[in-house]
Amino acid sequence: MNMTTDPLQQLLDTVSVAMYYARRGFVDQGHRLLIEECVKSSVDDGDTRARYRLIIKSFERRWKIQHQ
C-alpha cells in the first residue's frame, strides 16, 4: 500500500482504506489489510507496530470480529 514514507500518515491512510472496505461490507479484507500493514511495519519501528496493534484491536471491537 505504501502511499507515503511518514509512518503516522501511512497508518492513517491504511485505517482509512480498511474502514472503507468494512463499510462496503468487506470487513475481512479491511481486517487483513491492517494485519498485513502491521507485519510490514514490524521491520520499521516498535512505535508504529504498537499503534497498528491498538488500531487492529479497535477495528475488531468495532466490527465484532471474534477469534476462534
Secondary structure, 3 states (H helix, E strand, C coil): CCCCCCHHHHHHHHHHHHHHHHHCCCHHHHHHHHHHHHHHHCCCCHHHHHHHHHHHHHHHHHCCCCCC
